[in-house]
Amino acid sequence: MFSHLPTLGVGLGFREPFKSDLFLNRQQVDFLEIVAEHYLDAPVQKQQELELLASHFPIIPHAINLSLGSAEGLDTDYLRKLASLIKQLNPPWWSEHICFTKAGGVDIGHLSPLPYTKEAVEVLCRNIAEVRRWVDVPLILENITYMVTLPGAQMTEAQFLTEVVERSDCGLLLDVTNLHTNAMNYAYDVHDFLQQLPWERIVQLHFVGGHWHDGILIDSHSQSTPLEVWQLMDEVVGRASVKGIVLERDENLPPFAELTEELEKAREIGRSRGRWG
Ligand SMILES: [Fe+2]
């Protein structure tokens, strides 16, 4: 189903502070993921940065503010700009989250969970159908972390994610750190969860480490990747035909060598599971 997509290998979520290190270690990074919003309405300098990155690396656009779960529909102005960026980059796929970030015209400022209801599935599918009128590049959807669960659920989170990607015919960007974080905070069995996912739709993974605060695991993208996440990655890569794995470090950036070490470890997992050479 997604088997025709190219294998990209291991990549980094691009962050400006490590730009020069990135070019000094070019051969250790197979591709980059960029936050799409950093390049919408961007000054010339950012546009040039993107051109430079794109001339050296395959680029996957990762959008965070399309708000696919908004019941009032999508912001067309925003969608037009996003579509034009994706067209410019011509990537093999692009990604967004299963969440909402805007409600009633107000920007919430973070990725908020949806209720696991049939109605929310309908809203997502309707919005994704609208997106497809603008963008014909395959879309993969990411699972988020959450600090609240909404009442009125008609299905489990895993069933909800599955229903959405199957109904909308999207791929899955499985963030194994998000999965681990939610499993810790809500004490559910990660293997039960994985069991319910449509494995054949998993195209890409995200990973990083978070930190503990008052007994809650915070999705801060600020630490090295913990053992449990490496184990999860190995399990998923062993079973799903993963095309790319991206390290998403945002905060508390370590020396670049620590990032490339983690990439090397992910590369080895993909290699040992026969996903790439
Ligand atoms: Fe992620």
Residues whose N, C-alpha, C, O or C-beta is under 5 A from the ligand:
A	BS01	LIG	D175 H206
